[in-house]
Amino acid sequence: MTDSPFSKLEEARDVMISAIAQTMVIYGVTPSVGRIYGILYYSDEPMSLDDIKDEVAMSKASVSNGMRELLDTEMVIKVWKKGDRKDHYIAEKDFFKNFINFFVKKMRQERSLIIKGSEQARPALQDIINSAASEEAKEAAKQDLEKMDQSYQYFEWTMKLANAMDSGEIFSFLPKEKDQSKEEGDSIE
């Protein structure tokens, strides 16, 4: 007996959902959250937490936590479904937008953490430079301040990159390729 087209379709989707989940691990997302995204990506209809829970065989609490993470990175969007009081979700299917949202958020978090650390450390280093008896300690504090100041150049650059990604300006330097898969088959090179 041959497989029905729908069972083959389901099998192919399962393979792709697993691939999506595995690739998201590269970016620090757990496979279960990646699987939630993959299920939503291939869904033709908005899904509730209960629907997703049934598909991924996870607890509702785990699905809820995963959804929060996906909502936070804007990879998933909460939508209203007529006649149902439950929240429903759809996947953001634009991979360019997902990539940009994810990395812009991470770059801004990195900058924020370092700036806060610098703001806390700088007064102590200045105090050492201004009042320490040890010339060796003063010199070490000066070097630390220089390293801190050098890091700001990196953060200025990353913020320019983040802003160029946010505004879409990045695509004037690295244009999106037109969709040739319809013309040339399914290969990605």
Phi, psi and omega in degrees: 000131182274155177290144176286157178302326181289324177290324175295319178298314180298318179297316179296319178296319178301319178298314181291323178296319177296320179295318177299314180300318180292321180291328180293335175300324179304326183266010176088014179261138181293153179301325180294320177292321176298322179292321176301313179299316181299319178299314180293324181300319183269358179281136177275347183233152172302147182237144174274170177301320179296317178300314182295316179306315180295323181288320185263355179055051177235164176290156179297324178297318179294319178296317179299316178296318178297320179296322178300316179297317180290324176294321181297326179265006178062026175277344179227146182237134176279132181231159177266137177239120184305132176085004181227131182275345180287152172288145176234157187224148172229155179274143168285119188264359178272103182297328177299313180297318178300314180300311182297311180303315182297308185286325176298316178299314181295319179296319180290324176296315179302311180300314182300315180297316181291319179298315179298317178298318179297318180297328178281323184278327186304313180300322179294319179294318178298319179298318178297315180298320184279333190224358181287143178284330184277122176293328179295318178294320178298316181295318178297319179295320177298317179296320178296320177296320178297318178297319178299313181295324178294326180294333180296328178298317177298314183291328174297317180295315181295327178289325174297317178297313180300316180294322178293326177289314180301317184279345184089356180302331180304329183286348173282339177264324179231082185294149171290139176281147176292155182289102181262356184298329180289331183271326190245008183098196188259005186284144175249125182244000000 
